[in-house]
Amino acid sequence: MWTVKHDSRTKEHVHLLARDIAHGTSSGGATVLDAQNFPAFAECLRQSIARALTSLAQAINVKSAICSLPPELLSHIASFLPLPALCTASSVCKHWNTVMFEDARLWHNVSVHLCANASRWEPSLSPLLARSRMFPVRLELSVQCASHSLDPTLKLLEQHIPHLVALSLGIPPGALIKFCALLQSTPAPVLETLRVLSPQLPRALGMPLFGLPAGLFAAHAPRLETMYLQSALVSPDIGPATARVKHLTYEHSTSPVSAATIYDCTRKCFPALESLVLTQGFVRGMNSLAEINPLPLDGIRLFCTLDTDPEATTAFLELVPSTASVTISLAADIPMGAVQTVDIPERLRDIFRKHAPIQRLDIRVQQGWVHGNSSADIPQICTLSINGARVAVDVYCAFVTAMFAKNRDEMGLQHVSKLFISKTLYEILETAWPVLTALRELTIYVDAVDEDVPGTLEDNECKLNRICFVEDLRVRPPPHELILSVPCIRETMAIIQASIRADIPHLVLSGIPILRPRDFSDAPTVSVSLEPHVPRENYRWWWELGLLGDCTLHV
C-alpha cells in the first residue's frame, strides 16, 4: 500500500508505470518494478484503472438515450419508487443524481430503521430530511439501538417535526423518556397522522403501557385527526392536541387494558372521535355499570376485537351510545361459546336488511388467514359482499350459516340473481338455497382440491341458466394438475338440476386446468365455455384497510 515513506521520485515512477499498464501505452519513462516501488504499485494501479473505468462510464452515460430524458419526465418516473429504490436510482449516473436531488418532492416519504448506533445514522438521515426543503414529509422511524446514541437523531427530529404530516415512531424501552420529552415540547402544526409503537413483549409479562405525555406537541397540533397507538395510552391531561382526532386505534398485543381505562381516555381526550378501533380485547375493570354514563359520542363507530375477556368486552359495549355503529372482530382462539351473548348473527342480519334489495351476493373464504398454532385450529372465515360492495370481513362461516338458518326468510335473499360462493361453503349454500328463488347465475369458487359436492338441496323454483367454476386456490396450480374432475362437476350440476327440476344450459370454466369443452360433448343440452380467469381479490387484515367505511362490518 502507498505510504508516506516513498519519496516523490518513487511516486512519479509508480504513477507512470500504473498509467501505462492501465491504458496499454508507454510514456517513455522507466517501467521497471523493483523491491522499492512494488508495495505502492498495486494501489496506484487500482486507482488508475478505477479512474479510467469511471471516465469511460461517464462518457457512455452522456451519450446514452436514458440521459436524454427531460428532467421533468425522469422526476415523474422516480416519484413512483420507494425510498430504497430511489436512493439506488439516484446513484446510477450524474444526470440522474442531479435531477433527483433537485426535486425535493421525491424525498417526502422517509422510512428509517435504526438498528445500530444511531449517532452514525444521523449524517444519512439529515440529508434525507433536508432534501424535502420544508415540504410536508411522512416519516417512519423505527429504533432498536441504545438510547445514549439517540441524541443527534432526536435533535434532528425536533427540527423537522414542524413540517411532518405523518409521523410513525417505533420506540424502545430505554428511550421512552427521551421521546416523551421530544413529543411534549415540539409543536406539530401540519401533523395529520401519528403512530406510536412500543416494544412487543409477551402478554404474560404484564408490561406497563407507554403513555403519551401531558401537553402533547406543546398543545399545538391543529390538524391531527388520526392516531394509532400500539401498547400505548394517552395521558388524561394530554391537552388540546387530540381535540380534533377523529380516528383512533388502540392495539394492545402485549398488555390488555381495562375497559375503565379505555373509557376514561376516550371520554376525556377525544371529544371529536368518530371511529374507534380496539384490538386484542379488554380485561375486567368496571364493577358497576349503573354508575357510569355512556360515552358522550353519538356519532362514533366502534370496532373491537373480542379476545382476552369476552365478558369485559361485552360490558364495555353497554357504555356505547345506542346511536353508534358497533361491530366486533373475533379472535380465532376464542371458544365459540364465549361469544354467544354478543348476537353476531343478528348484527349480520341487520347489515343484510340495510342493503336490501340484494341482487348480487358474494360469500368467499379468505385465503391465507393465519392466526393460531396450526391451520387445524383456525375456524373458517369469509368475506361478504352485497351488490358489489364489501360489507363484512373476518366473518365466521358458522355465524353466516346460523344467520341464514334462523332468518333466511326475512333477509331479502329471494331477490338475489347472482350468487358467488366458495366450494368449501356448501353448508351455507344448502341453508340459503330454498329462498334463492330469483337466482339466475351461480359461481362456485374452487378453493380446495377435493371431490365434495352439495348435499341434498330442497326444491327451488329458480330458473338457473348459468353455473361457473372459478379456480380460487391459495397457490395457483400448474396446467397439468387436476383440481376438479368432470364427474364432480356433473354430480354438482345433477344435484342442482334435480332441485330446480330443469337443466342448466350454460357451464363456464375459469382457471380450471385440464378441463376442456369436449369433456362434456356427450351432454348436448349444455353449452360449455372457457372464460379468462377472474383475478383474485387481495384480502388483507381488517386493521390494514385504513379508515373503514360505514358499510363495512368486521365480525
C-alpha positions as CSV (number, residue, x, y, z in Angstrom):
1,M,0.0,0.0,0.0
2,W,1.1,3.6,-0.5
3,T,2.9,5.0,2.5
4,V,4.4,8.4,3.3
5,K,8.0,7.0,3.2
6,H,8.0,6.8,-0.6
7,D,9.8,9.9,-2.0
8,S,8.4,12.0,-4.8
9,R,10.6,10.3,-7.4
10,T,9.3,6.8,-6.5
11,K,5.7,8.1,-6.5
12,E,6.1,9.5,-10.0
13,H,7.8,6.3,-11.2
14,V,4.9,4.2,-9.9
15,H,2.3,6.6,-11.3
16,L,3.7,6.4,-14.8
17,L,4.0,2.6,-14.6
18,A,0.4,2.1,-13.4
19,R,-0.9,4.5,-16.1
20,D,1.0,2.7,-18.8
21,I,-0.3,-0.7,-17.8
22,A,-3.9,0.5,-17.3
23,H,-4.1,2.3,-20.7
24,G,-1.8,0.0,-22.7
25,T,0.5,2.8,-23.7
26,S,4.1,3.8,-23.0
27,S,5.1,7.1,-21.5
28,G,8.7,6.6,-22.4
29,G,9.8,6.5,-18.8
30,A,11.3,3.7,-16.9
31,T,8.8,0.9,-16.3
32,V,10.7,-1.4,-14.0
33,L,9.2,-3.0,-10.9
34,D,11.7,-3.5,-8.1
35,A,11.5,-4.0,-4.3
36,Q,11.5,-0.3,-3.7
37,N,8.4,0.6,-5.7
38,F,6.4,-2.6,-5.7
39,P,4.4,-2.0,-2.4
40,A,2.9,1.1,-3.9
41,F,2.3,-0.3,-7.3
42,A,-0.9,-2.3,-6.6
43,E,-2.7,0.6,-5.1
44,C,-1.7,3.0,-7.8
45,L,-2.7,0.5,-10.5
46,R,-6.1,0.1,-8.9
47,Q,-6.7,3.8,-8.6
48,S,-5.7,4.4,-12.2
49,I,-8.0,1.6,-13.5
50,A,-10.9,2.9,-11.4
51,R,-10.4,6.4,-12.8
52,A,-10.2,5.1,-16.3
53,L,-13.4,3.0,-15.9
54,T,-15.2,5.9,-14.3
55,S,-14.3,8.2,-17.2
56,L,-15.4,5.6,-19.7
57,A,-18.7,5.1,-17.9
58,Q,-19.4,8.8,-17.7
59,A,-18.7,9.1,-21.4
60,I,-21.0,6.3,-22.3
61,N,-23.8,7.6,-20.0
62,V,-23.6,11.1,-21.5
63,K,-24.3,9.6,-24.9
64,S,-26.9,7.1,-23.8
65,A,-30.6,7.5,-24.6
66,I,-31.6,7.3,-20.9
67,C,-29.7,10.5,-20.1
68,S,-31.6,12.3,-22.8
69,L,-34.9,12.1,-20.8
70,P,-36.2,15.5,-19.8
71,P,-35.7,16.2,-16.1
72,E,-39.4,16.6,-15.6
73,L,-40.1,13.1,-17.1
74,L,-37.3,11.5,-15.2
75,S,-38.5,13.1,-11.9
76,H,-42.1,11.9,-12.6
77,I,-40.9,8.3,-13.1
78,A,-38.8,8.5,-9.9
79,S,-41.8,9.6,-7.9
80,F,-43.2,6.0,-8.2
81,L,-40.1,4.5,-6.5
82,P,-39.9,3.6,-2.8
83,L,-37.2,5.2,-0.8
84,P,-34.5,2.4,-1.1
85,A,-35.0,2.2,-4.8
86,L,-34.9,6.0,-5.1
87,C,-31.6,6.1,-3.3
88,T,-30.3,3.4,-5.7
89,A,-31.6,5.2,-8.8
90,S,-30.0,8.5,-7.7
91,S,-26.6,6.9,-7.8
92,V,-26.9,5.5,-11.3
93,C,-25.2,8.4,-13.0
94,K,-24.5,12.1,-12.5
95,H,-27.5,13.2,-14.6
96,W,-29.9,11.1,-12.5
97,N,-28.3,12.1,-9.3
98,T,-28.7,15.8,-10.2
99,V,-32.3,15.6,-11.3
100,M,-33.5,13.5,-8.4
101,F,-31.7,15.5,-5.7
102,E,-33.0,18.8,-7.1
103,D,-36.7,17.6,-6.9
104,A,-37.5,17.9,-3.2
105,R,-40.9,16.3,-3.7
106,L,-39.2,12.9,-4.2
107,W,-38.0,12.9,-0.7
108,H,-41.2,13.4,1.3
109,N,-41.7,9.7,2.3
110,V,-38.8,8.7,4.6
111,S,-38.6,5.4,6.3
112,V,-35.5,4.7,8.5
113,H,-34.8,1.7,10.8
114,L,-32.0,2.4,13.3
115,C,-30.7,-1.0,14.4
116,A,-27.3,0.0,15.5
117,N,-25.5,3.1,16.9
118,A,-27.9,5.9,15.9
119,S,-25.3,8.6,16.0
120,R,-23.7,7.3,12.8
121,W,-27.1,7.3,11.1
122,E,-27.7,11.0,11.7
123,P,-25.4,12.1,8.8
124,S,-27.5,9.9,6.4
125,L,-30.9,10.8,7.9
126,S,-30.2,14.5,7.9
127,P,-29.8,14.8,4.1
128,L,-32.9,12.8,3.5
129,L,-35.0,15.2,5.5
130,A,-33.1,18.2,4.2
131,R,-33.9,17.3,0.6
132,S,-37.6,17.9,1.4
133,R,-36.7,21.6,1.8
134,M,-39.6,22.1,4.2
135,F,-42.1,20.1,2.0
136,P,-44.7,18.1,4.0
137,V,-42.9,14.9,5.0
138,R,-44.1,11.5,6.1
139,L,-41.5,10.0,8.4
140,E,-41.4,6.4,9.7
141,L,-38.7,6.0,12.3
142,S,-38.0,2.6,13.9
143,V,-35.4,2.5,16.7
144,Q,-33.6,-0.6,18.1
145,C,-30.5,0.8,19.5
146,A,-29.0,2.2,22.7
147,S,-30.8,5.3,24.0
148,H,-27.5,7.1,24.6
149,S,-26.8,7.2,20.9
150,L,-30.1,8.8,20.0
151,D,-29.4,12.4,20.9
152,P,-28.3,13.5,17.4
153,T,-31.3,11.8,15.9
154,L,-33.7,13.3,18.4
155,K,-32.3,16.8,17.8
156,L,-32.7,16.3,14.0
157,L,-36.3,15.1,14.6
158,E,-37.1,18.1,16.6
159,Q,-36.0,20.3,13.7
160,H,-38.3,18.6,11.2
161,I,-41.4,17.8,13.2
162,P,-42.9,21.2,12.3
163,H,-43.2,20.1,8.6
164,L,-44.2,16.4,9.2
165,V,-47.7,15.4,8.0
166,A,-47.3,11.8,9.2
167,L,-45.1,10.5,12.0
168,S,-44.6,6.9,12.9
169,L,-42.3,6.1,15.9
170,G,-41.1,2.7,17.0
171,I,-39.8,3.4,20.5
172,P,-37.5,1.0,22.5
173,P,-38.0,0.8,26.3
174,G,-34.8,2.7,27.1
175,A,-35.7,5.7,25.0
176,L,-39.3,6.3,26.3
177,I,-38.3,9.2,28.5
178,K,-36.4,11.0,25.7
179,F,-39.1,10.5,23.2
180,C,-41.7,11.7,25.7
181,A,-39.7,14.9,26.2
182,L,-39.5,15.4,22.5
183,L,-43.2,14.9,21.8
184,Q,-44.1,17.2,24.7
185,S,-42.0,20.2,23.7
186,T,-42.2,20.3,19.9
187,P,-45.3,21.7,18.1
188,A,-46.6,19.9,15.1
189,P,-48.6,22.5,13.1
190,V,-49.2,20.3,10.0
191,L,-49.2,16.8,11.5
192,E,-52.2,14.7,10.4
193,T,-51.3,11.2,11.4
194,L,-49.4,9.9,14.5
195,R,-48.4,6.3,15.0
196,V,-46.7,5.2,18.3
197,L,-45.5,1.7,18.6
198,S,-43.8,0.4,21.8
199,P,-42.0,-2.9,22.2
200,Q,-43.7,-6.2,21.6
201,L,-43.2,-8.4,24.7
202,P,-45.1,-11.5,25.8
203,R,-48.5,-10.7,27.2
204,A,-47.9,-12.7,30.3
205,L,-45.2,-10.2,31.5
206,G,-48.0,-7.6,32.1
207,M,-45.7,-4.9,30.8
208,P,-47.0,-1.4,31.7
209,L,-48.2,0.6,28.8
210,F,-46.3,3.6,27.5
211,G,-48.3,6.8,28.0
212,L,-48.1,9.8,25.7
213,P,-47.1,12.9,27.7
214,A,-49.3,15.7,29.0
215,G,-49.3,18.8,26.8
216,L,-48.5,16.7,23.7
217,F,-46.8,18.7,20.8
218,A,-46.7,21.8,23.0
219,A,-50.5,21.8,22.9
220,H,-50.3,22.7,19.2
221,A,-51.4,20.0,16.6
222,P,-54.4,21.6,14.9
223,R,-54.6,19.1,12.0
224,L,-54.1,15.9,13.9
225,E,-57.0,13.6,13.0
226,T,-55.7,10.0,13.0
227,M,-53.8,8.2,15.8
228,Y,-52.6,4.6,16.1
229,L,-51.3,3.5,19.4
230,Q,-49.7,0.1,19.9
231,S,-49.3,-0.8,23.6
232,A,-49.6,2.8,24.4
233,L,-52.2,5.1,26.0
234,V,-52.7,8.8,26.3
235,S,-52.4,10.9,29.5
236,P,-55.7,12.2,30.8
237,D,-54.2,15.7,30.7
238,I,-52.8,15.3,27.2
239,G,-54.1,18.7,26.3
240,P,-55.8,20.2,23.2
241,A,-53.5,18.3,20.7
242,T,-56.1,15.5,20.5
243,A,-59.2,17.6,20.4
244,R,-59.7,17.2,16.7
245,V,-58.8,13.5,16.4
246,K,-61.5,11.6,14.5
247,H,-59.9,8.1,14.1
248,L,-58.3,6.3,17.0
249,T,-56.8,2.8,17.1
250,Y,-55.7,1.0,20.3
251,E,-53.7,-2.1,19.5
252,H,-52.6,-3.9,22.7
253,S,-51.0,-7.2,21.7
254,T,-48.8,-7.2,24.9
255,S,-50.8,-6.0,27.8
256,P,-54.6,-5.8,27.5
257,V,-56.1,-2.7,29.1
258,S,-59.1,-2.4,31.3
259,A,-62.4,-1.2,30.0
260,A,-62.3,1.6,32.5
261,T,-59.0,2.9,31.2
262,I,-60.3,2.9,27.6
263,Y,-63.5,4.6,28.8
264,D,-61.7,7.4,30.6
265,C,-59.2,8.1,27.8
266,T,-61.9,8.2,25.2
267,R,-64.3,10.4,27.1
268,K,-61.7,13.0,28.3
269,C,-59.2,13.2,25.5
270,F,-61.1,12.7,22.2
271,P,-64.3,14.8,22.1
272,A,-64.4,14.7,18.2
273,L,-63.9,11.0,17.8
274,E,-65.8,9.3,15.0
275,S,-64.1,5.9,14.7
276,L,-62.6,3.8,17.5
277,V,-60.8,0.5,16.7
278,L,-59.9,-1.7,19.7
279,T,-57.9,-4.9,19.1
280,Q,-56.8,-7.6,21.5
281,G,-59.6,-7.0,23.9
282,F,-60.0,-5.9,27.5
283,V,-59.5,-7.1,31.0
284,R,-62.1,-6.6,33.7
285,G,-62.1,-3.1,35.2
286,M,-65.7,-2.0,35.8
287,N,-67.6,-3.1,38.9
288,S,-70.8,-1.2,38.5
289,L,-72.0,-0.1,35.1
290,A,-75.1,1.6,36.7
291,E,-72.8,4.4,38.0
292,I,-71.2,5.1,34.6
293,N,-72.8,7.1,31.9
294,P,-72.5,6.1,28.3
295,L,-69.8,7.7,26.1
296,P,-71.0,11.1,25.0
297,L,-70.1,10.3,21.4
298,D,-73.3,9.7,19.5
299,G,-71.7,9.5,16.1
300,I,-68.9,7.1,17.0
301,R,-68.2,3.9,15.0
302,L,-66.7,1.3,17.3
303,F,-64.7,-1.7,16.1
304,C,-63.2,-4.1,18.7
305,T,-61.6,-7.5,18.9
306,L,-63.1,-9.9,21.4
307,D,-60.1,-11.6,22.9
308,T,-58.8,-11.7,26.4
309,D,-62.0,-11.4,28.4
310,P,-65.3,-11.6,26.4
311,E,-67.4,-10.6,29.4
312,A,-65.4,-7.4,29.9
313,T,-65.8,-6.6,26.2
314,T,-69.5,-7.1,26.4
315,A,-69.7,-4.9,29.4
316,F,-67.9,-2.1,27.7
317,L,-70.3,-2.3,24.7
318,E,-73.1,-1.3,27.1
319,L,-71.4,2.1,27.5
320,V,-71.5,2.8,23.8
321,P,-74.4,5.1,22.7
322,S,-77.3,3.3,21.1
323,T,-76.9,5.5,18.0
324,A,-73.3,4.3,17.5
325,S,-72.4,1.6,14.9
326,V,-70.8,-1.2,17.0
327,T,-69.1,-4.2,15.4
328,I,-66.8,-6.8,16.7
329,S,-63.9,-8.8,15.3
330,L,-63.5,-12.2,17.0
331,A,-60.0,-13.6,17.6
332,A,-59.6,-17.1,16.3
333,D,-58.6,-18.7,19.6
334,I,-61.7,-17.7,21.4
335,P,-64.2,-20.5,22.2
336,M,-67.4,-20.2,20.2
337,G,-69.4,-20.5,23.4
338,A,-67.8,-17.4,24.8
339,V,-69.4,-15.1,22.2
340,Q,-72.9,-16.3,22.0
341,T,-74.2,-13.4,24.1
342,V,-72.9,-10.9,21.6
343,D,-75.6,-11.8,19.0
344,I,-73.3,-11.6,16.0
345,P,-75.8,-13.3,13.7
346,E,-78.3,-10.6,14.5
347,R,-75.8,-7.9,13.6
348,L,-75.2,-9.6,10.2
349,R,-79.0,-9.8,9.7
350,D,-79.2,-6.0,10.2
351,I,-76.5,-5.5,7.6
352,F,-78.4,-7.6,5.1
353,R,-81.6,-5.6,5.7
354,K,-79.7,-2.3,5.3
355,H,-78.5,-3.3,1.8
356,A,-81.9,-4.6,0.5
357,P,-82.8,-5.3,-2.2
358,I,-79.9,-7.8,-2.6
359,Q,-79.3,-8.7,-6.2
360,R,-75.7,-9.9,-6.0
361,L,-74.3,-11.8,-3.0
362,D,-70.6,-12.9,-2.7
363,I,-69.5,-15.2,0.1
364,R,-65.9,-16.1,-0.2
365,V,-63.4,-17.9,2.1
366,Q,-60.4,-15.7,3.0
367,Q,-57.3,-17.4,1.8
368,G,-54.1,-17.3,3.7
369,W,-55.6,-16.3,7.0
370,V,-53.2,-17.3,9.8
371,H,-53.9,-16.8,13.5
372,G,-53.0,-19.7,15.7
373,N,-50.6,-22.5,16.2
374,S,-51.7,-24.6,13.3
375,S,-54.2,-24.4,10.4
376,A,-56.3,-27.1,12.1
377,D,-57.1,-24.7,14.9
378,I,-58.3,-21.9,12.6
379,P,-62.1,-21.7,12.0
380,Q,-63.2,-20.8,8.5
381,I,-63.7,-17.2,8.0
382,C,-65.1,-15.4,4.9
383,T,-65.8,-12.1,3.4
384,L,-69.3,-10.9,2.5
385,S,-70.0,-8.6,-0.4
386,I,-73.5,-7.3,-1.3
387,N,-74.4,-5.7,-4.6
388,G,-70.7,-5.5,-5.4
389,A,-69.7,-3.7,-2.1
390,R,-67.7,-5.5,0.6
391,V,-69.8,-5.2,3.8
392,A,-68.0,-7.6,6.2
393,V,-64.6,-9.3,6.6
394,D,-63.3,-11.9,9.0
395,V,-66.7,-13.4,9.4
396,Y,-67.0,-16.8,11.0
397,C,-68.7,-19.1,8.4
398,A,-70.6,-20.8,11.2
399,F,-72.2,-17.4,12.0
400,V,-73.3,-17.0,8.4
401,T,-74.9,-20.5,8.5
402,A,-76.6,-19.7,11.8
403,M,-77.9,-16.4,10.5
404,F,-79.4,-18.0,7.3
405,A,-80.9,-20.9,9.2
406,K,-82.7,-18.5,11.6
407,N,-83.5,-15.5,9.4
408,R,-83.3,-16.5,5.8
409,D,-87.0,-15.7,5.1
410,E,-86.6,-12.1,6.2
411,M,-83.2,-11.2,4.8
412,G,-84.2,-10.4,1.2
413,L,-82.4,-13.4,-0.3
414,Q,-85.4,-14.0,-2.6
415,H,-84.1,-11.1,-4.8
416,V,-80.6,-12.5,-5.3
417,S,-80.0,-13.2,-9.0
418,K,-76.2,-13.7,-8.8
419,L,-74.6,-15.8,-6.1
420,F,-70.8,-16.3,-5.7
421,I,-69.8,-18.8,-3.0
422,S,-66.7,-20.8,-2.2
423,K,-66.7,-24.6,-2.7
424,T,-65.9,-25.2,0.9
425,L,-69.0,-23.3,2.0
426,Y,-71.6,-25.7,0.6
427,E,-73.2,-25.8,4.0
428,I,-74.1,-22.1,3.6
429,L,-75.4,-22.8,0.1
430,E,-77.6,-25.6,1.4
431,T,-79.1,-23.5,4.2
432,A,-79.9,-20.5,2.0
433,W,-80.9,-22.5,-1.1
434,P,-84.7,-22.7,-0.6
435,V,-85.2,-18.9,-0.6
436,L,-82.9,-18.2,-3.6
437,T,-85.9,-18.2,-6.0
438,A,-84.7,-15.4,-8.3
439,L,-81.2,-17.0,-8.8
440,R,-80.0,-16.9,-12.5
441,E,-76.2,-17.3,-12.1
442,L,-74.3,-19.4,-9.6
443,T,-70.5,-19.1,-9.4
444,I,-68.5,-21.5,-7.3
445,Y,-65.0,-20.6,-6.2
446,V,-62.9,-23.8,-6.3
447,D,-60.8,-23.2,-3.2
448,A,-60.0,-26.8,-2.4
449,V,-58.8,-29.9,-4.3
450,D,-61.4,-32.4,-3.3
451,E,-64.5,-34.1,-4.8
452,D,-67.0,-32.6,-2.4
453,V,-70.5,-31.8,-3.8
454,P,-73.5,-30.1,-2.2
455,G,-75.8,-32.2,-0.1
456,T,-79.4,-32.8,-0.9
457,L,-81.0,-29.4,-1.8
458,E,-84.6,-28.5,-1.1
459,D,-86.9,-27.8,-4.0
460,N,-86.3,-24.4,-5.6
461,E,-88.3,-22.7,-8.3
462,C,-85.5,-20.5,-9.7
463,K,-84.6,-20.6,-13.4
464,L,-80.8,-21.0,-13.2
465,N,-79.3,-20.7,-16.6
466,R,-75.6,-20.4,-15.8
467,I,-73.2,-22.1,-13.4
468,C,-69.5,-21.2,-13.2
469,F,-66.5,-22.9,-11.6
470,V,-63.6,-20.5,-10.9
471,E,-60.2,-21.5,-9.6
472,D,-59.5,-19.8,-6.2
473,L,-56.7,-21.8,-4.6
474,R,-54.1,-20.1,-2.4
475,V,-51.4,-21.2,-4.8
476,R,-52.4,-21.3,-8.4
477,P,-52.0,-24.9,-9.8
478,P,-49.9,-25.8,-12.9
479,P,-51.8,-26.5,-16.1
480,H,-51.3,-30.3,-15.9
481,E,-52.7,-30.7,-12.3
482,L,-56.3,-31.8,-11.9
483,I,-58.1,-29.8,-9.2
484,L,-61.7,-30.6,-10.2
485,S,-62.8,-33.7,-12.1
486,V,-65.5,-33.9,-14.7
487,P,-67.6,-36.4,-12.6
488,C,-67.5,-33.9,-9.7
489,I,-68.8,-31.1,-11.9
490,R,-71.5,-33.3,-13.4
491,E,-72.7,-34.6,-10.0
492,T,-72.8,-31.0,-8.6
493,M,-74.9,-29.9,-11.6
494,A,-77.2,-33.0,-11.3
495,I,-77.9,-32.2,-7.6
496,I,-78.8,-28.6,-8.5
497,Q,-80.9,-29.6,-11.6
498,A,-82.8,-32.1,-9.5
499,S,-83.7,-29.3,-7.1
500,I,-84.9,-26.9,-9.8
501,R,-86.4,-29.6,-12.0
502,A,-84.7,-28.1,-15.1
503,D,-81.4,-28.3,-17.0
504,I,-78.7,-25.7,-16.6
505,P,-78.0,-24.6,-20.2
506,H,-74.6,-22.9,-19.7
507,L,-71.5,-24.2,-17.9
508,V,-68.4,-21.9,-17.6
509,L,-64.9,-23.0,-16.5
510,S,-62.4,-20.3,-15.5
511,G,-58.8,-21.1,-14.5
512,I,-59.6,-24.9,-14.1
513,P,-56.6,-26.9,-15.5
514,I,-57.1,-29.9,-17.8
515,L,-60.8,-29.5,-18.3
516,R,-62.0,-28.7,-21.9
517,P,-65.3,-28.2,-23.5
518,R,-65.1,-31.5,-25.3
519,D,-65.1,-33.3,-21.9
520,F,-68.8,-32.5,-21.9
521,S,-69.6,-33.4,-25.5
522,D,-72.0,-36.1,-24.5
523,A,-74.2,-33.5,-22.9
524,P,-75.7,-31.7,-25.9
525,T,-78.1,-29.7,-23.8
526,V,-75.1,-27.9,-22.0
527,S,-73.1,-25.2,-23.6
528,V,-69.6,-25.3,-22.2
529,S,-67.2,-22.3,-22.5
530,L,-63.8,-21.3,-21.1
531,E,-63.5,-17.7,-19.9
532,P,-60.5,-15.7,-18.8
533,H,-59.5,-16.3,-15.2
534,V,-61.1,-13.9,-12.7
535,P,-58.3,-12.0,-10.9
536,R,-58.2,-12.8,-7.2
537,E,-59.0,-10.2,-4.7
538,N,-56.2,-9.2,-2.3
539,Y,-57.8,-9.8,1.1
540,R,-55.9,-8.0,3.9
541,W,-56.2,-7.9,7.6
542,W,-59.1,-5.7,8.6
543,W,-56.9,-3.3,10.5
544,E,-54.8,-2.7,7.3
545,L,-57.9,-1.5,5.4
546,G,-57.3,2.1,6.5
547,L,-60.2,4.2,7.5
548,L,-63.2,2.0,7.3
549,G,-66.4,2.9,5.6
550,D,-69.8,2.9,7.1
551,C,-70.8,-0.1,5.1
552,T,-68.1,-2.4,6.4
553,L,-68.8,-4.8,9.2
554,H,-66.0,-6.7,10.9
555,V,-67.1,-9.8,12.9
